[in-house]
Amino acid sequence: MQLNEVLRQIGGIGAMARELGVSEAQAASGAEALLPAILGGFKRQTQAHPAGLDGLGAALQQLGGGGLLEEVLAPQPTDVGRGNDVLGRIFGTPDVSHTVAQHAAAQSGLDASLLKKMLPLLAMLVGGFIAR
């Protein structure tokens, strides 16, 4: 099963759609376009960290761990600060996030500004899922 489908089943795609004021189809399309870059960033962090996946899990726990996932799924608006922290950890600089959003926009047909807003939410969902 693909991660996009897992995120849909746990309510993450719907939560992002509500938060961003878009349809679930648009949120799913955006997630599909953004996930390869996010997962690639997590993979690079896993390979770079001496403890591998366990080390990444520990680093995510420092950023809020499993609470990241619950924060996005909660009915109140999400504070994306921790999502931006996750993005900083996996991408390094905000420039990479801009590039990822632009590339995903070309791939999905969605507006890059929408995808840029989606990035921290999706990073929180994936990071929280990994931390579990």
N, CA, C and O of each residue as an XYZ file, in Angstrom:
528
protein
N       0.840     -1.178      0.000
C       0.000      0.000      0.000
C       0.887      1.243      0.000
O       1.878      1.308      0.726
N       0.528      2.207     -0.803
C       1.304      3.435     -0.894
C       1.022      4.342      0.293
O      -0.063      4.311      0.874
N       2.023      5.156      0.645
C       1.889      6.054      1.784
C       0.733      7.030      1.589
O       0.038      7.367      2.547
N       0.527      7.478      0.372
C      -0.583      8.393      0.088
C      -1.912      7.758      0.502
O      -2.781      8.427      1.061
N      -2.060      6.465      0.222
C      -3.287      5.754      0.588
C      -3.391      5.588      2.106
O      -4.480      5.703      2.669
N      -2.265      5.317      2.768
C      -2.249      5.216      4.225
C      -2.678      6.555      4.835
O      -3.490      6.592      5.760
N      -2.130      7.641      4.312
C      -2.489      8.972      4.826
C      -3.973      9.266      4.621
O      -4.608      9.914      5.452
N      -4.510      8.786      3.517
C      -5.945      8.973      3.264
C      -6.752      8.185      4.307
O      -7.719      8.700      4.869
N      -6.350      6.944      4.556
C      -7.097      6.081      5.480
C      -7.072      6.598      6.916
O      -8.054      6.448      7.643
N      -5.959      7.206      7.334
C      -5.886      7.704      8.711
C      -6.489      9.107      8.843
O      -6.545      9.659      9.942
N      -6.935      9.676      7.736
C      -7.592     10.979      7.770
C      -6.698     12.157      7.457
O      -7.146     13.302      7.504
N      -5.439     11.898      7.139
C      -4.489     12.983      6.882
C      -4.805     13.796      5.638
O      -4.683     15.021      5.649
N      -5.207     13.127      4.572
C      -5.524     13.842      3.324
C      -6.746     14.738      3.551
O      -6.760     15.896      3.135
N      -7.763     14.196      4.210
C      -8.959     14.988      4.507
C      -8.652     16.171      5.407
O      -9.177     17.266      5.206
N      -7.794     15.947      6.407
C      -7.424     17.034      7.329
C      -6.691     18.140      6.578
O      -6.952     19.321      6.804
N      -5.779     17.766      5.690
C      -5.066     18.786      4.900
C      -6.039     19.539      4.001
O      -5.957     20.761      3.879
N      -6.958     18.813      3.372
C      -7.931     19.458      2.485
C      -8.752     20.494      3.254
O      -8.933     21.617      2.784
N      -9.248     20.117      4.436
C     -10.031     21.060      5.245
C      -9.192     22.270      5.646
O      -9.645     23.412      5.563
N      -7.977     22.003      6.076
C      -7.088     23.074      6.543
C      -6.787     24.074      5.419
O      -6.721     25.282      5.648
N      -6.607     23.551      4.209
C      -6.210     24.400      3.086
C      -7.394     24.897      2.256
O      -7.217     25.718      1.356
N      -8.603     24.403      2.553
C      -9.776     24.835      1.810
C      -9.814     24.328      0.382
O     -10.257     25.030     -0.527
N      -9.341     23.087      0.188
C      -9.349     22.475     -1.139
C     -10.076     21.137     -1.049
O     -10.392     20.666      0.043
N     -10.336     20.532     -2.199
C     -10.981     19.224     -2.216
C      -9.989     18.138     -1.796
O      -8.774     18.332     -1.852
N     -10.530     16.994     -1.375
C      -9.654     15.876     -1.024
C      -8.862     15.413     -2.245
O      -7.717     14.979     -2.119
N      -9.473     15.506     -3.424
C      -8.770     15.106     -4.654
C      -7.550     16.009     -4.881
O      -6.481     15.528     -5.257
N      -7.712     17.307     -4.652
C      -6.582     18.225     -4.805
C      -5.511     17.945     -3.751
O      -4.318     17.958     -4.057
N      -5.933     17.694     -2.518
C      -4.975     17.392     -1.451
C      -4.226     16.097     -1.766
O      -3.016     16.009     -1.555
N      -4.935     15.108     -2.264
C      -4.297     13.830     -2.615
C      -3.315     14.010     -3.764
O      -2.230     13.429     -3.760
N      -3.704     14.819     -4.751
C      -2.821     15.080     -5.892
C      -1.561     15.818     -5.434
O      -0.453     15.497     -5.864
N      -1.741     16.798     -4.565
C      -0.595     17.526     -4.028
C       0.310     16.628     -3.218
O       1.532     16.686     -3.353
N      -0.285     15.792     -2.370
C       0.506     14.868     -1.560
C       1.279     13.907     -2.442
O       2.449     13.623     -2.184
N       0.633     13.409     -3.477
C       1.298     12.481     -4.396
C       2.506     13.136     -5.064
O       3.537     12.494     -5.265
N       2.374     14.409     -5.405
C       3.471     15.125     -6.062
C       4.591     15.484     -5.076
O       5.761     15.537     -5.456
N       4.229     15.731     -3.807
C       5.222     16.162     -2.803
C       5.903     15.004     -2.074
O       7.048     15.133     -1.641
N       5.207     13.879     -1.936
C       5.740     12.772     -1.134
C       7.114     12.271     -1.567
O       7.945     12.000     -0.701
N       7.398     12.133     -2.879
C       8.732     11.633     -3.228
C       9.866     12.495     -2.668
O      10.883     11.965     -2.221
N       9.698     13.813     -2.690
C      10.742     14.701     -2.162
C      10.833     14.577     -0.640
O      11.930     14.527     -0.083
N       9.679     14.528      0.031
C       9.679     14.405      1.495
C      10.299     13.077      1.913
O      11.153     13.035      2.799
N       9.868     11.996      1.273
C      10.426     10.683      1.610
C      11.912     10.615      1.274
O      12.684      9.985      1.997
N      12.316     11.259      0.181
C      13.737     11.321     -0.166
C      14.536     12.059      0.899
O      15.651     11.659      1.235
N      13.965     13.134      1.429
C      14.630     13.879      2.503
C      14.763     13.044      3.759
O      15.811     13.050      4.404
N      13.699     12.318      4.113
C      13.774     11.430      5.279
C      14.805     10.319      5.041
O      15.547      9.950      5.951
N      14.845      9.798      3.833
C      15.804      8.726      3.513
C      17.240      9.241      3.650
O      18.096      8.556      4.209
N      17.501     10.451      3.139
C      18.845     11.025      3.267
C      19.212     11.213      4.737
O      20.352     10.965      5.130
N      18.252     11.650      5.545
C      18.514     11.832      6.976
C      18.806     10.495      7.650
O      19.679     10.404      8.514
N      18.076      9.466      7.254
C      18.296      8.129      7.817
C      19.695      7.635      7.475
O      20.388      7.074      8.323
N      20.106      7.846      6.224
C      21.428      7.390      5.790
C      22.542      8.203      6.432
O      23.625      7.678      6.693
N      22.283      9.481      6.688
C      23.307     10.360      7.252
C      23.446     10.193      8.761
O      24.496     10.489      9.331
N      22.388      9.720      9.402
C      22.400      9.596     10.864
C      23.065      8.280     11.256
O      22.733      7.234     10.699
N      23.998      8.316     12.204
C      24.704      7.095     12.592
C      23.780      5.961     13.049
O      24.090      4.788     12.843
N      22.668      6.301     13.657
C      21.762      5.259     14.154
C      20.656      4.924     13.157
O      19.712      4.211     13.494
N      20.770      5.436     11.927
C      19.803      5.104     10.888
C      18.389      5.520     11.236
O      18.155      6.638     11.696
N      17.445      4.614     11.013
C      16.036      4.907     11.236
C      15.749      5.201     12.704
O      14.919      6.056     13.012
N      16.430      4.499     13.615
C      16.238      4.780     15.046
C      16.664      6.206     15.376
O      16.005      6.889     16.160
N      17.754      6.650     14.785
C      18.227      8.015     15.007
C      17.258      9.038     14.452
O      17.032     10.082     15.063
N      16.678      8.739     13.283
C      15.684      9.639     12.706
C      14.458      9.689     13.608
O      13.895     10.759     13.836
N      14.048      8.541     14.116
C      12.903      8.504     15.033
C      13.164      9.349     16.272
O      12.281     10.073     16.733
N      14.381      9.257     16.814
C      14.742     10.059     17.991
C      14.712     11.549     17.654
O      14.225     12.359     18.443
N      15.232     11.906     16.486
C      15.220     13.312     16.063
C      13.785     13.804     15.899
O      13.476     14.935     16.273
N      12.910     12.974     15.347
C      11.507     13.357     15.188
C      10.821     13.486     16.541
O       9.962     14.349     16.719
N      11.188     12.640     17.493
C      10.614     12.752     18.838
C      10.956     14.113     19.445
O      10.141     14.707     20.151
N      12.166     14.602     19.166
C      12.569     15.921     19.669
C      11.717     17.024     19.057
O      11.505     18.062     19.683
N      11.225     16.809     17.837
C      10.383     17.802     17.162
C       8.900     17.614     17.475
O       8.059     18.348     16.957
N       8.584     16.651     18.303
C       7.189     16.446     18.666
C       6.690     15.058     18.380
O       5.595     14.691     18.807
N       7.483     14.267     17.654
C       7.185     12.861     17.425
C       5.795     12.580     16.940
O       5.286     13.238     16.032
N       5.172     11.575     17.565
C       3.840     11.158     17.170
C       2.823     12.282     17.270
O       1.813     12.262     16.567
N       3.068     13.255     18.127
C       2.175     14.392     18.255
C       2.049     15.199     16.974
O       1.069     15.919     16.783
N       3.031     15.082     16.103
C       2.971     15.785     14.815
C       1.746     15.327     14.028
O       0.998     16.138     13.484
N       1.562     14.029     13.981
C       0.441     13.447     13.245
C      -0.885     13.894     13.855
O      -1.784     14.344     13.144
N      -0.997     13.768     15.167
C      -2.234     14.125     15.846
C      -2.571     15.606     15.696
O      -3.741     15.981     15.620
N      -1.541     16.439     15.655
C      -1.784     17.879     15.518
C      -2.463     18.209     14.197
O      -3.355     19.056     14.154
N      -2.049     17.548     13.116
C      -2.672     17.793     11.808
C      -4.083     17.206     11.780
O      -4.988     17.793     11.186
N      -4.270     16.054     12.418
C      -5.577     15.391     12.399
C      -6.603     16.074     13.306
O      -7.806     15.867     13.143
N      -6.139     16.880     14.256
C      -7.045     17.560     15.190
C      -7.928     18.559     14.443
O      -7.542     19.070     13.392
N      -9.116     18.836     14.990
C     -10.042     19.736     14.288
C      -9.610     21.204     14.256
O     -10.038     21.949     13.374
N      -8.772     21.629     15.201
C      -8.357     23.036     15.211
C      -7.245     23.273     14.175
O      -6.584     22.329     13.743
N      -7.045     24.542     13.779
C      -5.981     24.858     12.816
C      -4.617     24.377     13.327
O      -4.326     24.427     14.522
N      -3.805     23.918     12.399
C      -2.491     23.370     12.724
C      -1.448     24.469     12.790
O      -1.370     25.312     11.896
N      -0.645     24.462     13.849
C       0.525     25.328     13.922
C       1.608     24.645     13.095
O       2.146     23.617     13.507
N       1.931     25.202     11.940
C       2.860     24.535     11.024
C       4.327     24.778     11.387
O       5.221     24.352     10.656
N       4.579     25.454     12.502
C       5.960     25.711     12.911
C       6.781     24.443     13.033
O       7.921     24.378     12.575
N       6.181     23.426     13.663
C       6.927     22.165     13.804
C       7.086     21.479     12.455
O       8.084     20.796     12.226
N       6.123     21.647     11.564
C       6.254     21.103     10.212
C       7.401     21.767      9.471
O       8.147     21.110      8.744
N       7.537     23.078      9.661
C       8.666     23.780      9.047
C       9.992     23.330      9.656
O      11.013     23.291      8.969
N       9.975     22.988     10.957
C      11.180     22.438     11.593
C      11.557     21.097     10.958
O      12.733     20.827     10.712
N      10.548     20.263     10.698
C      10.804     18.972     10.045
C      11.374     19.211      8.656
O      12.347     18.567      8.261
N      10.770     20.136      7.913
C      11.276     20.443      6.567
C      12.718     20.941      6.627
O      13.542     20.570      5.791
N      13.021     21.781      7.618
C      14.390     22.263      7.779
C      15.356     21.129      8.031
O      16.486     21.139      7.544
N      14.902     20.145      8.800
C      15.754     18.999      9.104
C      15.996     18.140      7.852
O      17.115     17.680      7.624
N      14.943     17.923      7.040
C      15.110     17.009      5.899
C      15.599     17.699      4.630
O      16.230     17.060      3.788
N      15.315     19.005      4.479
C      15.722     19.707      3.264
C      16.908     20.643      3.474
O      17.618     20.963      2.522
N      17.125     21.077      4.690
C      18.236     21.982      4.957
C      17.848     23.445      4.874
O      17.878     24.146      5.886
N      17.487     23.920      3.702
C      17.179     25.344      3.529
C      15.763     25.540      2.978
O      15.214     24.649      2.330
N      15.180     26.715      3.241
C      13.859     27.007      2.663
C      13.867     27.006      1.130
O      12.837     26.764      0.501
N      15.023     27.277      0.540
C      15.106     27.268     -0.927
C      14.724     25.909     -1.493
O      14.102     25.824     -2.552
N      15.097     24.845     -0.786
C      14.756     23.507     -1.253
C      13.239     23.321     -1.232
O      12.673     22.733     -2.154
N      12.582     23.819     -0.189
C      11.118     23.726     -0.120
C      10.472     24.454     -1.295
O       9.512     23.959     -1.884
N      10.998     25.627     -1.633
C      10.467     26.373     -2.785
C      10.622     25.559     -4.060
O       9.690     25.466     -4.859
N      11.792     24.971     -4.250
C      12.063     24.168     -5.444
C      11.145     22.959     -5.500
O      10.603     22.634     -6.556
N      10.969     22.291     -4.363
C      10.087     21.126     -4.293
C       8.660     21.525     -4.670
O       8.007     20.823     -5.441
N       8.173     22.642     -4.136
C       6.815     23.108     -4.440
C       6.669     23.440     -5.921
O       5.650     23.112     -6.530
N       7.674     24.085     -6.503
C       7.630     24.428     -7.933
C       7.587     23.165     -8.794
O       6.800     23.079     -9.737
N       8.426     22.198     -8.470
C       8.469     20.946     -9.220
C       7.133     20.207     -9.098
O       6.604     19.704    -10.089
N       6.594     20.144     -7.880
C       5.318     19.466     -7.658
C       4.178     20.178     -8.380
O       3.243     19.531     -8.852
N       4.249     21.509     -8.469
C       3.228     22.278     -9.184
C       3.237     21.907    -10.665
O       2.182     21.722    -11.271
N       4.424     21.801    -11.238
C       4.533     21.428    -12.648
C       3.999     20.017    -12.872
O       3.395     19.732    -13.907
N       4.218     19.155    -11.919
C       3.805     17.760    -12.029
C       2.299     17.587    -11.813
O       1.657     16.791    -12.500
N       1.739     18.335    -10.858
C       0.344     18.112    -10.457
C      -0.647     19.072    -11.101
O      -1.842     18.783    -11.164
N      -0.156     20.215    -11.580
C      -1.054     21.230    -12.110
C      -1.655     22.116    -11.022
O      -2.445     23.012    -11.321
N      -1.287     21.873     -9.751
C      -1.766     22.697     -8.639
C      -0.855     23.913     -8.489
O       0.297     23.895     -8.921
N      -1.376     24.952     -7.881
C      -0.616     26.176     -7.670
C       0.530     25.939     -6.686
O       0.345     25.291     -5.656
N       1.703     26.461     -7.005
C       2.880     26.275     -6.148
C       2.665     26.858     -4.755
O       3.185     26.318     -3.779
N       1.903     27.957     -4.643
C       1.671     28.550     -3.318
C       0.836     27.609     -2.445
O       1.056     27.539     -1.236
N      -0.113     26.890     -3.038
C      -0.890     25.900     -2.298
C       0.024     24.761     -1.836
O      -0.061     24.319     -0.690
N       0.882     24.295     -2.716
C       1.783     23.191     -2.374
C       2.781     23.603     -1.299
O       3.175     22.789     -0.464
N       3.187     24.869     -1.323
C       4.093     25.360     -0.290
C       3.408     25.343      1.085
O       4.052     25.061      2.095
N       2.111     25.642      1.122
C       1.347     25.564      2.372
C       1.136     24.108      2.796
O       1.051     23.805      3.986
N       1.055     23.221      1.817
C       0.827     21.811      2.092
C       2.089     21.122      2.625
O       1.992     20.173      3.404
N       3.251     21.587      2.216
C       4.506     20.926      2.598
C       4.677     20.707      4.098
O       4.947     19.575      4.500
N       4.534     21.731      4.953
C       4.736     21.472      6.383
C       3.687     20.535      6.967
O       3.995     19.742      7.857
N       2.448     20.616      6.477
C       1.400     19.712      6.957
C       1.748     18.269      6.604
O       1.646     17.370      7.439
N       2.159     18.061      5.361
C       2.512     16.719      4.904
C       3.759     16.205      5.621
O       3.845     15.022      5.950
N       4.717     17.089      5.862
C       5.926     16.690      6.596
C       5.571     16.256      8.011
O       6.161     15.316      8.544
N       4.594     16.951      8.625
C       4.152     16.576      9.972
C       3.450     15.219      9.950
O       3.668     14.388     10.832
N       2.605     14.998      8.938
C       1.910     13.713      8.840
C       2.909     12.569      8.670
O       2.834     11.560      9.372
N       3.838     12.733      7.737
C       4.811     11.665      7.468
C       5.746     11.495      8.655
O       6.013     10.369      9.075
N       6.245     12.598      9.200
C       7.147     12.522     10.358
C       6.474     11.874     11.545
O       7.080     11.049     12.228
N       5.223     12.239     11.802
C       4.483     11.642     12.906
C       4.235     10.164     12.674
O       4.294      9.366     13.609
N       3.956      9.795     11.430
C       3.737      8.394     11.079
C       5.024      7.591     11.279
O       4.989      6.484     11.816
N       6.149      8.145     10.849
C       7.451      7.470     11.018
C       7.805      7.348     12.505
O       8.320      6.320     12.946
N       7.523      8.408     13.273
C       7.867      8.405     14.695
C       7.099      7.335     15.471
O       7.559      6.866     16.512
N       5.936      6.958     14.962
C       5.153      5.912     15.627
C       5.866      4.611     15.455
O       5.394      3.580     15.933
